[in-house]
Amino acid sequence: MDKAKRKAIIAGNWKMNKTPKEATALLNAITPLVKDADCEVIACVPYVDLAAAIEATAGTNVKIGAENCHWAESGAFTGEISTGMLKEIGVEYVVLGHSERRQYFGETDETVNKRTKAALAAGLKPIVCVGELLWERECDITEEVIARQIKLDLWDVTEEELKNVVIAYEPVWAIGTGKTATSDQAEEVCAFIRAQLAKLYNQDAADAVTIQYGGSMNDGNADELLSKTNVDGGLIGGASLVAEKFAAIVKAASK
């Protein structure tokens, strides 16, 4: 991390876990453990948990994010949620382009781009996920995959808008598998992402962007991963569902 240039952010991605009642209980356990954090702390929760989560974190330093949004303001999109709906209830962040959305629900770089621009227009802060499949890494095309995703997902996003974008590098082969990229592998790709941002914008703009690592970061490996210059935080899956583990990661990012 380089806190002199950019914000460190630890965001929990709860995925399809926790009822509203359970969400309140978990956040009530988390908030006192992270109240002195020297980093941004976010809980990205299922849609039905958002109201309860916002109420549970009122007056605390924990921000609430959603796990997706649609690009249209309203319309015939059964089952979708608009940016305006999220904004009105107090959501600040939204995860976009997660590999599970791409794998199971047909998200493409085009739809991720549309959602990203809609989120920015509404005043939300998108956490845009990029990452390669295991086969793509084995074929040694990680950089080609990442470069394409960065360019397409951020297409027509202005330098001013980029200030509100967080990038999460999530090697697909390390999500929910227990496998984790080594700290050197994470640093290599996060540095590459920053270099791509510098090409698309400029070095100062790239240096200001928070780039998280999102592949099975936990309380045991967070210190090492976050010691790397270009790893500015984490998008945390399973460990975000256990208050003590999530707090330990926040503590590592607060150093």
N, C-alpha and C positions, 0 to 999 in steps of 0.2 A: 504494500500500500504506500501511496505517497499522499498523505493527508494535506500537505502544503498545496497541492494542485487540485485535488478533487475529494469529494465526500466518500467516506467508507459507508457501505450500506449492507446490512444483513436483513434479508427478507425471507420469511417463512412461506413456503408454498404448500398449503395444507392439502391440496388436491381434493378428492371426494371423501373427506373425512370430517367428522364432528357435526353433531346436531347443534342448533342454536344454544341449547342449554349447556352442552358440552363445550362449546366454543367460549361461552362466558366463563366457565370454570377454568379452562386452560389459560385464557388471557388474564384472569384474576391471579393465577399462579405466576405467570410470566412477568407482568408489569412491575411488581416490586423487585424482581431479580435484575431487571435491566434499567431501572430508573436513573442510574448514574452513567449510562453508556456514553462513550465518546464516539458514537457512530449513529447513523440513522437506523432505526429498528422498525420493521414492517411485518405485518401479518397479512398474507394474501389468502382469503378464505372463500369457501363456497358462497354462491349468491344468497342462499337462505340464511346464512350466518352473518351477513354484512351488518344489518341493523343492530343485532345483539353485540357484534364485535365493536362497532362504533360507540355504542353505549358503554361497553365494558372498559374501553380505553380512553374515554373522555377525561381530559385533564392530565393525561399521561404523555410520555414521549413516544409511545407506540403508534405508528401510523397504520391505517388499514387500506389494503388493496384488494381488488377483485382478480379473478383468475382468467378473465377474458372479457371482451366487449364486441359489439357489432359496429360496423362502419356507418350504418344508416341511423338517422335521428329517430325514426319511427317507421312503421310499415308492416307489411305482411311477412314477418320473419318469425314464425312460431318457435318459441323456445329460446329466443335470443334476448339479450339485454343491451340497451343503448348506453352510450356515454352519458347522456343527460340524466338517465335514471341513476347511474352511479354517482355522478357529480352532486345531484340534489341531496342524496342521503349522507354525503360527507366522505366518500371514497377519494383517496388521493393518488393511488398507484393502480396500475393494471398490468398483469402478466400477459404478454402476447407472443404467439408463435412457439409456445412450448412444444417440445418434441411429441408429447402425447396428443396434443391438438393436431399436429401435422400427421402423426401416424394413424390415429383412430378416427379423426373427424374431418379429414380432407383439407386441412389448412395448407395453403401454398404461400410462397413468398409474395405473390400478388395480394392475397387476402390479408396477410400479415401487414403489408404496407398500407392497405386501405384502413385497417383497424388502427394502425399506429398514427396515421394522419388524423383520423377521427378523434382519437384520444387526445392528441396534442391540441386540436382545435377546441376541444371541450375543456381544456385546462387540466387534464389528467396527465400523470407522468407514466409513460409506458416503460415496462421492463421487457425489452425485446430479446427473445431467446434465439441463439444460433448454435449449431453444433453438427458434428459429422457422425455418421453411422460407423459401426465397427468395420464393415466392409470397405468403406471409404478411407478409413485410416489405414487399413491393411494394404490398400491399393496406393497409398501415399498421395492421396489427393485432398488431404485435410485443408490445406491452404486454398485450393481452388474452390472447395465447397464453401468455406467460410467467407471468402472474398465475394462470391456470388450472392450469398445470403445478405451480407452487409450492404452491398450495393442495391439489391432489389428491395430489401425490407425498409431501407431508409431513402428510397427513391423520392425525390421532391420534398424531403424534409430539410428545412432551411438551417443554416448555422445557428440562428437564434433559437429555433425549436430544439435543436440538438442539445441545448443546455438542460432540457428537461427529460432527456432520454437516458435510460440505463440499459446497458447491454449485459446479457447473461450468457456466458459461454458454457454450454452444457453438452459435453460429449455424450451422444445418445447411448453409447455402450456403457456409460458409467452412471446411468440414472436408474435407481431402484435395483441395481444389480449387486451392490456391495463393492463393485470395482470403482476405483478412484484413479483419475489421472495423477501421475506423480506431480509434485510441486513444480518440477522443471517442465513437464509437459503442459501444465496449466499456464505457467508463465510464458512459455513459448507461443501458445495460441493467443493468449490475452494481449501479448505484445504485438502479435501479428494483426489482431483486430484494431489496435490503436494505430498501427502503421497504415491500415486501410482507411481509417477515419481521417488520418492526416492527408492521404491522397485525395479523398473526396471533399474535404473541407480545408483544414490547415493544421499545423502542429499544435498551436495553442488551443484550438477547438478540441482536438483529439485528446490532449493532455487533461482537459477538464471533464471528460466523460468517465463516469464510474463503470468499470467492467467487472462484473461478478463472475465467480466460478460456481457452476451449478451441477456438479456430478458427484453425489454422495459425500459432500462435505459434512463432517460431523465433529463432535466434541473432541475426538481423538486426533484428527488430522488438521483441524482448523488453523492452529498456530503455524504449522509449516507452510500451508498453502497461502495464508495471509501475510507471510513474511516476504513474499515475492512482490517486486515493484509494481507490476501491472495487474495484480489480483487485488481488487479494491473492495472485496466483500464476497458474500455468498447468497445464492438462491437455494434455500435449504428445504429439502423434502422431509423424509422421515424424522430427522432429528428436531424439526420444528414442532412436532406433536408431543414432545416431552419437555416440559418447562425447564428442567435443570440442564438438559443437553443444549437446548436452544440458547439459554443464558450463558453457557460456557463458550459458545461460538461468538456471541455478542461480546463477551469479555475479551476473547482473543482479538476481535476487531477493534477493541477500544484501547489497545496498547499503543 
